[in-house]
Amino acid sequence: GAGVSQTPSNKVTEKGKYVELRCDPISGHTALYWYRQSLGQGPEFLIYFQGTGAADDSGLPNDRFFAVRPEGSVSTLKIQRTERGDSAVYLCASSLTGGGYGYTFGSGTRLTVV
Amino acid sequence: AQKVTQAQTEISVVEKEDVTLDCVYETRDTTYYLFWYKQPPSGELVFLIRRNSFDEQNEISGRYSWNFQKSTSSFNFTITASQVVDSAVYFCALSEARNFNKFYFGSGTKLNVKP
């Protein structure tokens, strides 16, 4: 596609439920990133993929968070046993080669845990 | 400790005024990149500029200009003759040589340009 697509754009879930957030990067982009943006804050790094593998998952806050990119294109961020503190906008970005060049961000998924 | 500090939470100006958004960063790496992004109400982060740590030349792009000063660890952004369409949240970000793929963002400055 022309840009980075994230679905759903909004997700409301109950505390304790499992959610999946999807990111469709720009076609051909090998690097994919997930960030989390809490209200009034800047984005915080979660995880970076180069191809199919997670090259850096140091930003994942705990083991309830997991992300996959099985075919090196679409990525899914999975959150188990959601908590109210997980409420945030989850942003995905992709770039052609990585290395901090040419990030293109999606519009994000707004997750609300009630 | 915060790697990127944007002390101005919110700024309001009247159209055609000049406005400067401040950014102070902290890093031990000698090689790093600095960025500015714009986040309009739609939520998408729009890339504005990337500078590397070895290039301290100021840059101008239309009404936008950037002042990079290593001596004060600052990378400030000026909008000249502001317009209503400039209203957005602006983020400064840093990536370091140890991992260029990991960006550290400041908390953002919300700019309101009133007609």
HADDOCK unambig.tbl for C-alpha pairs under 7 A between the chains (distance, minus, plus):
assign (segid A and resid 40 and name CA) (segid B and resid 107 and name CA) 6.96 0.50 0.50
assign (segid A and resid 41 and name CA) (segid B and resid 107 and name CA) 4.53 0.50 0.50
assign (segid A and resid 41 and name CA) (segid B and resid 108 and name CA) 6.70 0.50 0.50
assign (segid A and resid 42 and name CA) (segid B and resid 91 and name CA) 7.00 0.50 0.50
assign (segid A and resid 42 and name CA) (segid B and resid 105 and name CA) 5.40 0.50 0.50
assign (segid A and resid 42 and name CA) (segid B and resid 106 and name CA) 5.49 0.50 0.50
assign (segid A and resid 42 and name CA) (segid B and resid 107 and name CA) 4.31 0.50 0.50
assign (segid A and resid 42 and name CA) (segid B and resid 108 and name CA) 5.95 0.50 0.50
assign (segid A and resid 43 and name CA) (segid B and resid 105 and name CA) 6.04 0.50 0.50
assign (segid A and resid 44 and name CA) (segid B and resid 104 and name CA) 6.89 0.50 0.50
assign (segid A and resid 44 and name CA) (segid B and resid 105 and name CA) 6.92 0.50 0.50
assign (segid A and resid 45 and name CA) (segid B and resid 102 and name CA) 6.48 0.50 0.50
assign (segid A and resid 45 and name CA) (segid B and resid 103 and name CA) 6.65 0.50 0.50
assign (segid A and resid 98 and name CA) (segid B and resid 101 and name CA) 6.37 0.50 0.50
assign (segid A and resid 99 and name CA) (segid B and resid 100 and name CA) 5.10 0.50 0.50
assign (segid A and resid 99 and name CA) (segid B and resid 101 and name CA) 5.11 0.50 0.50
assign (segid A and resid 100 and name CA) (segid B and resid 100 and name CA) 5.09 0.50 0.50
assign (segid A and resid 100 and name CA) (segid B and resid 101 and name CA) 4.89 0.50 0.50
assign (segid A and resid 105 and name CA) (segid B and resid 44 and name CA) 6.15 0.50 0.50
assign (segid A and resid 105 and name CA) (segid B and resid 45 and name CA) 5.75 0.50 0.50
assign (segid A and resid 106 and name CA) (segid B and resid 44 and name CA) 5.70 0.50 0.50
assign (segid A and resid 107 and name CA) (segid B and resid 42 and name CA) 6.87 0.50 0.50
assign (segid A and resid 107 and name CA) (segid B and resid 43 and name CA) 5.20 0.50 0.50
assign (segid A and resid 107 and name CA) (segid B and resid 44 and name CA) 4.23 0.50 0.50
assign (segid A and resid 108 and name CA) (segid B and resid 43 and name CA) 6.94 0.50 0.50
